[in-house]
Amino acid sequence: MKVFLEQNAGTHFTALTESGHRIDMDGSGSVGGQNQGARPMETVLAGLGGCSAVDVVSLLDKMRQAVTGCRIEIEAMRSDDIPAVFTRIHLVYILQGEDLDPAKIGRAVSLSVKKYCSVTRMLEKTAKISFETRIHTPQKVDEERLELI
């Protein structure tokens, strides 16, 4: 796997991934950044979320769960020392679909976080990683009520 990084100006860089995608990154204002892209550590958290989301959706598909939406909210704390590594990361998995089985949802998320997600495996060396799951069931539309509006 390769990624190419090129400076645009100051601390603004564009990464080009081997798969042909671009990611703009910029440092914080304290180091001269101009908010021209995501902070590098934000992209690490995005990578964590993406890696785990792919696992979870794939596992749930194999478990025959009709997931119609998946969102992960990630909150992290960093060390005050340099390097400012992540020390705590909490993931909230919010899944949507009809008749989702909470046990299967929990199993898929647990397998991703504790076994399959490569990014989690790396980050757990410095960070305590926790997670929770939430299931949102789409509300059925009340057609009679809509006709009255």
C-alpha positions, 0 to 999 in steps of 0.5 A: 500500500502506498500514499503520496503526500505533497505540500500545497502551501505551509502546513496544507498537504494533499495525500493521494492514495494508491486507490486514486483518492485525495485527502486534504490535510492541514495543521492547526492554526497554532502551527500555521495551518489555514484550515484547508483540510482535516487535521492529520489526527482527525484522519486517523479517527476517520480511518478507524471509523471507516475500517470498523464500519466496513467490518460491521456492515459486512458481518451484519450482511452475513448475519442476514441483518437488513441494515439500512444505515450505519453511523459511527460517532467517535470521540477521543482524548489525547495525551498532553505530552508530545507525541500527543497520542490518543489515550481514550477513544469511544465509538458509538455505533448507530445502526438503522434497519427493520427487525435488527437483532440487538445480539447480532449487532453487539456481536458484529461490533464487538468482533470488529473492535476486538478482532478484525479492525486493523486500525483498532489493533494499532490504536489500542497500543496507546488508547483505551477503546470503548464502544456502545451500540444503538439501534434506530428503527425507521418509523412507519409513515402514518398515511392517514395522518399525511392525508390530513396535513 
